[in-house]
Amino acid sequence: MTGRCNRQLLLNHLRPCEKLGTKQPVGDVVPSATEEGLQFVARCSTSTAADAAADFLATIRRLGFACAAGGAWAGIGRHRQSRFFFVDWPQDWLEFYERTRAFEHDVLPIEARRRLSPFWYSEVVPQFKLSGKQKELYDFGVAYGWKDVFGVPIHGPGSLQGLVTMAAREELKFSVTDCAVLEAMARAVWERCRTVEGFGMSDPAPVQLSPRETECLQWAAAGKSDADIATLVGIQPATAHFHIEQAKKRLGVRTRVEAVAVGVLRGAI
């Protein structure tokens, strides 16, 4: 079912545009997102998380999207956790996505991790040199009938990140203002879901390092060895090594690289 559609075929299907708000319509133009979206944002502020998610999905369907998903991930490496807050993508698509571990190489979350502004899938995918796994997902999307996806990346405190996607099976036309409202809708429903106890994802508790552990780990982040740190701080190399090992234990990591990354993400150094 994945087919063997080449890259140009997908580009023909998606027809990337130069910027948000310039997508060319096919058939009837969808209703303006501005009024619908602003009304949703107002409702979202007083809704339960579950009701806000259901309302969001219903609203984006009225605007021409077929489905949507929103979720978050936090941490790095083996410490990374992720979950959906809401998702109504088709079941067979989700099964394919899970079976192929697509999250690890999907262009959408990769792009979401490196930018702040919303984007259309058709605009960013030509910038990638697709790997074999990305090409498989790419081809399956074309064969499945997706025309485009609007992604809204979200960056929270510490290592918390998120993404809301809205997928379309037809080409849609939105103004720049409409796209801004779509972004506001996505951020509103995502935050509503995240902050409800038991429904979203909690940020890890802050880690308190001792002043010496912090100082040694900061020098480790600058690429200094135990011997270098000892000279800079005025202690023995074995003592510098001990402080970094203690910092690793407090942060729950195995390597110095992880200690530095987690320490920065969690505000410990």
Secondary structure, DSSP 8 states (H G I E B T S, - for coil): ------HHHHHHHH---SSTT-----SS----HHHHHHHHHHHHTTS-HHHHHHHHHHHHHHTT--EEEEEEEESSGGG-EEEEEEE-S-HHHHHHHHHTTGGGT-HHHHHHHT-SS-EEHHHHGGGS---HHHHHHHHHHHHHT--EEEEEEEE-STT-EEEEEEEESS-----HHHHHHHHHHHHHHHHHHHTSTTTS----------HHHHHHHHHHHTT--HHHHHHHHTS-HHHHHHHHHHHHHHHT-SSHHHHHHHHHHTT--
